């Protein structure tokens, strides 16, 4: 009888261990997931992975409305004399977006449209920095949702808004005016194919493509 009891408890232990292993696998479905550029993941398409290959950036799969960078006349009705969001690099789009929103309350700015987006189960979207936008251009065929520039001549000129502000220009009185922001040229017939980063006035509307990080 004692031997049978030991055998019985041994079987129970094996079943418990197997059940525990299966439960652990069910609780962590993405533990062994291999991520790659162009993969659909967490609300959009991955277009950047860091060195760990576990974190990166995701682009929304369609454009939002055209919008201006904004903050041109706020907080006072004069041209801005101090920079707001001049970070260009990868990983700074979110910081830029928050800086723009905190500085001025324009609900229709490119930053606000991105920040207010709640789609595909996520509400932490933001306006990309200029270098993040350049990565979107490099992976545009994998991301999708862009105009077909080859077949639509009406889309020969197309610019996307970034959250990166332009550098100040001398106001002639020893100060600087911050009137511009950086945009990225997605056009087929760009005048500067080696550097698609351009500058335009903060009141000019450009296409908005939000991103998020993971």
N, C-alpha and C positions, 0 to 999 in steps of 0.2 A: 504493500500500500504506500509506503514511504517513497519507494522508487517511482510509482505512478504519479504521486503528487509532485515530485521534483520534475518529472517529464512534462506534466501539465503546466507548471509555473514557468518552465523553460520555454514552452511554446507561446505562452502569454507574453513573455518578455520579448521574444522575436517579433510577434505581431505588433507589440507596442512600439518597438524600435522602427519597424517598417512604416507604421502609421505616422510616427513622428517625422521621419524623413520625407514622406509624401507631403505632410502638412507644411514643412519648411519650404519645400519646392513651390507649393501653391502660394505661399505668402510672399515670395520674392520672384515673380515671373520675369523680371527684367535683369536679374542678377547676371545671367550669362549672355545677355543680348549684345551683339556686336553692332555698334553704331557706325554709320558711314555717311559721307556727303551725298545729298540727294534722297535720303531716306525720309519717308513720312513718319513723323514722330511728334508727340505732344502738341498737337494743334497746327502743325505746319510742316515745312521741309527743312531738314538740317542743311546749312550751308557753311558751317564752320565747326571744327572740333579742335579743342586744345590738345596739349601734349599727352594728357592722360587718356584721351579718346573717350572720356566719360562725360565731359561737359562741353558746351558749345552754344551756338546760336541757331535759331529757327526763324525762317521767314514765313509770314502769312502768304497764303497761296493766291491772293488777288490784291489788286490795288484798291485803295480807298479814293475818296474824292480829291481833287486838287486843292491845295491849301497853301497859304503863305506862312513863313516862319513866324511872323508876328512880332510883338514886343517893340514895335517901331515908335510908338507914341506913349509908352508907359514906362514908369509910373507917372511921368509928367508929359504934357503935350509938346515935347521937344525931342529932337533926335537923340538917341541914347549916347551917353558920353562914357560909359563903362562897359566892359565885356560881360556877357552873361554865361555863355556856354561855348568855350573855344576848344574843347577837347576833340581831337581828330581820330584818336586811335581805336583799335578793336577793344571792346569791353567798356566803352564810355558812352554809348548811346543812351543807356538808362539814366546815367548821371546828368547828361545834357538835357534830356527830356524833363526831368524833375526840376532842374534849374530854370528852364524856360517857363514851366507852369507856375513855379513859385514866384517868378519875377512879375508875370503879367497874367491876367485872368481871361484872356481871349479864348472863348470856348470853341472857336472855329479855326484855331491855329493848327499847323501840321502836327505839333507835339500833342496838343489836346485830342485831336482825332485819334492818334495812335494810343494815347494813354487811356482813353475812354472805351476803347474797343474791348468787347467781351464776346469772344467767339471760340468755337471748337473746344469749349470747356476751360478756357484760360482767359484771365483778365489782367495779365501783367505785361501787355504789349507796350512797346515804346518806339520812338523815331530813331532810326539808326544813325550812328556817326558817319562821317564821310568815308572812313576806311572800311567800316562795316558795309556801307552801301557799295563800295568797290567790290567787295567779296560777293555781294548779291549779283552784281553784273557778271562777274567771272563764272558764276554758277547759275545764270539765268535760265539756261535750257533745262537744268535739272529741277529748278524751283517751279517754273511754269507760271502761267497767268499774265505774261507780258504781251504787248501788241506784236503782231507778226509784221515786223518792219520790212521783210522781204516782199510781202504781197500787198501791203497797204501803203501807197505813196503818201497818204494823208498823215501817216505817223512817222514821217521822216525826221521830225524834230521832237524829241521827247526827253524831258528832264525829271529827275527824281530829287525830292527834298531830303536833305540831311539835317541832323540836329546840331551840326557843327557851325558855329558862327564864323564870319570872316574877320580878318584882322582890321584894326582901326585905321582910318585915314586922317591925316593931319587936318585940323579945322582952321589952320592959319593963325590961331591965337595961342599956340603952345599946347593945345589939347588934342584929343582924338574923338572922332565920331565912329560909331559902330553901326553902319548902315546896311551891311551885306551879310549873307550867309552862303554856305557852300552847297552846291548841287552837283549831281553826277549825270553826265551826258550818256544816255543809252542809245543815241541816234546811230543809224547806219553810216551816215555821211558826216561824221563829226569833223570839225576843222582841226582838232588836236587829238588824234588817235592814241598818242603816247601818254597823254594826261587828260583824262576826261573830267577832272575836277574843275568846275567853273564857279564864278561868284555872281550873285545877283542880289538885287535889293530885297530887303526883308518883307516888303509888301507884295512881291511877286509870287504868284501861286504856282506850285509845282506838284507833281504826282506824289502821293504818300503811300509807302509800302512798309507797314509795321513789322517789327521783329520782336522776339522774346529770347531769353536765355534759359538754360537748364543746367 
